[in-house]
Amino acid sequence: MDFFKSAKHFIGFIKQELSSHKTISRGNDTEENISEINSHASNLNTINIEGKDRTYPFLIPNTEMFRPQEIIEEQCYSLLEFRSHSGPMQILDIGANLGLFSIYMKTKDPDCSIYCFEPVGSTYKILKENLKTVDGIELFQYGLSDHDETLEINIHPTNTGQNSLKFNYSSKLPMETIEIKDAGREFDRLGVNHFDVLKVDTEGCEVEILRSLGHRLANFDYIMVEHHSEQDRRTIDKLLENYTLFDYSTAQIGLGTAKYISNYLLSDNLKT
């Protein structure tokens, strides 16, 4: 999907500017058995992602090579050009997975600060490895919801992005103990008054997170959130009543990613 064409479809009066194309190259496959890093994949591949000022080596399971195409090449997380603040962006990534969204944002703004939350230990190890040489990133090995709890998560056998508290794809799937914390309290603990971007992809926990953030949602310019049912999509849209939908993609009925811009930011820029 061409993001800018899609954005033009939603708000055709907005001027847009395509960013530079990012190159992905295949590195040498690691010989390390990923069982030491990630319990549910057979091996890791190394790819190289070209940024503005450096190359980012990135480890990814061979069953998930579709992710760089979607996130880096197709730029599924592209933003509009509007900003409410100058200087490096502040980004909150809830459901950081392997860190590919963080790398993508670093290719756009090398000086941005990103706060990453990823609860699954096996996934977190790869995330930590992928981002260990990247400045301006803080990692937290727990998830966010609307309360604090220690519980079991379903581990998908071939897709780290489908580890879920809500969905069990098979009764034979392994489980892992994780910790979750209240999103609103974690936002307050971070002490960041304003974020440019909130990205939420938590395999079914998105509504609880947005509800916990509550009035704090006004502190974000852009919110990008995945949903896993039509009911959740409608609920998310109501929770973000002070935002305008500017892009939407769907893989199947009930599953999609919605991208919102703050009404304040949008109206302020349309005046100029």
N, C-alpha and C positions, 0 to 999 in steps of 0.2 A: 504493500500500500504506500502510495506517495503521500506523506503526511501533509505537505504543503497544499497539494491539490485538495485533500480532505478538509483542511482548515479553511480553504477558500470556499468550499462548498457550504460550510457552516456560517462563516462570516466573511463574505466575499469582498467587503470594503476594507479589509485589513491588508496592508502591504506586508509582504513576506520576503525573506531573504534566505536562500538555500545556503547551508553551511558546507564546508569543504568535505569532500568524500573521504571516508576513512578506509584504509587498506588493511585487510586481514591476510596474513600469510601463515602457512603451516610450518610449524617448527618441528623439531625432532620429537617423535613419540617417546615419552618416558618409559624406561624399562622397569621402573619401580612398580611393584604390585600395589595397586591402589587400596588393597585391603588394609594397609597401614594408615591410609588417609581417609578412605571412604568405604564403608562396609558393604555398599550395595552396588558397586560398579566394577567392571573387570579391569579397566586400565584408564590412564589419563593421556590425553593429547596435549601438546603445547602449541598454542597459536601465538602469533605476534600481532598486536594491534597498534597501528601508527597514530600517535597523537600529535599535537602541535609542536611539542618540544622534546618528545622522547618516544621510544617504542616500549609498549607494555607487554611483557610475556605473560601468558595466561594459560593456566591449567584447566582442562575441561574434560569430563568423561566422554568417551567416544560415542555414547548413546545420546549426547546432548549437543552435537555439533550444529544443530539448527539455531541455537541461541545467538551466536555471533552474527549470523545472517540477519536475524530479526532485529537485534538491538543495535549493532554497529552499522551494518550495511543499509538496512531498510529504515533505521533510525525511528523505531516505533515509540521511543520516548522523547522525540523532538518537542521543543517548546516554541511558543510564539516569541517574537522579538521583544515584547514589552517587559520592562523591569520597573519595580517600584523603588529599588535601592541601587546605588552604584557600588562598585567594588566586587570582590569575589562572592560567589553565591554561597548560601547556606542551605544544605540539603539534608533531609531526613529520609532514610531508606529503611522501611519496616518490611522485613522479609528480604534480606540482602542476598540470600542464596550464595552463589559462587563469587559475586562481586562484579559481574559484567556491567550492570547498570552504573556502578561507581566508576568503572573504567570509562564508560561512555561519557559520563558527565565530566570526567577529567580531560577527555579529548576536546570538550567544548570550553571548559574553564579550568585550566591546570591549577589555579590557585584556590579553587572552591574548597569548602569544608563539608565533609560528609559524615553523618552519624549512622552507622550500620547496625541493625539488629538481626541476628540470625540464631535461633535456638538449637538447631540440630547439630550435635557435636561433630558428626562425621562430615557434614557440609561445612561447618565453621572452620574445620582444619584446612580445607581447600581455600575458603574465603581468606583466611589469614595468610596463607602462602601466596595467594594472588595479589594481595594488597600490602605485603610486608615492606616493599620498597617505595610505596606511594605515599607522599606527604599529605597531611591535612585530612586524614581519615581516622575516626575512632570506631572501634569494634566492640560490640556487646554480645556476649554469648547467652542471650535469653530472648524470648519473644515478647510481644506486647499484646494486651487484650484489655478487658475492662475490670480486671481484678488480678490479684497475686495468687499463684498456685504452682505446685509441682505436679506434673501429670505425664501420661504416656502419649507419644505421637506415633502415627503409622508411618513407616519408612517405605517409600516406593522402591521397587527393585531396580528400576532403570532410569528414573527421572528424579533428580534431587528437587526439582521445582514442584513436585507433587507430593512431597511429604506433608501430611495433614493431620490436624486434630479432629477434623470434621468428617473426612472421607476415608473409608477403608475399602481399598480396591480389591482386597482379597483377605480371607480369614487367615491365610498363611503368611501374611506380611510380618516382618519383624517390627518390634516396637523399641522406642528409645525414650528414656526419661528426660524431660526438658523442664525448664523453668519459664514461666511467663509472669509479666508484671503489668501493672495498671499503666496504660499509655499516658493518661493525663498527668499522673504523678511523675512519670519519667520525663515528660516534656518540661514540667516545672523544674525538675532536678537538673536538666541540661543547662538551664539559665540562658537560653538563646531567645531573644525577644522576637526575632523575625526570621522566618525561613522562606527562601525563594521557592523551594520545591518539597512537596511531600509525596512520596511514592509508597503505596501499600499493596503488597501482593503476598497474602498469607493463607491461601488455600482455604477460605471460608470464614476467617476471623475478621474480615475487613469492617463489617458493620459494628462489631463490638469496639474495635479500635477507634473508629470515627466518633462513636457515641461517647467514649471515654474522653477523647480530646475536647468534645463539646465546644465551648466558647473559644477555645484556643485555636480552632480551625481558622479564625479570622486572621491569624498570624502567618498564613501561607498565601503566596501569590498563585501557585499552581498546585493542584492536587491530581495525581494520577493513581487510579484505584482499579483493581481487578474485582470482578464479581463472579459468583459461581451459581447463581440462580436468578430468575426473573424477579422474584420477590426481593432479593438483596439489591438488585439494580434499582428498583423503584425506591427502596428505603434509602439507599445511598444518595439518590437524586434529591430526596426530601431533606436529608441531613445537610446537603450542600446547596441549600436554597439561595445562598448568597454568592453562588458561583454560576458561571455560564459554561455549558458543555461546548467545547470547540473541536473535539475529535473523539471518535469512537471506533473500536475495532472488535470484531467478534469472530471466534473460531467455530462456534456452534451455538444453538439456542440455549440461552441461560448462562453462557460463559463469554466474557468479554472484558475489555479494558476501556474505561472512560477517562477522559482528560478534561479537566476543568480549569478555568481561569477566574480569579477573583473579580466580582462585578465592579469593585472599586477600582482595581487596576485597569480593567477593560474600559470603563466609562471615562476614567481620567485620561487615557491615551486617545480615546476617540474624540475628545474635545480639542486636541492639538492638531 
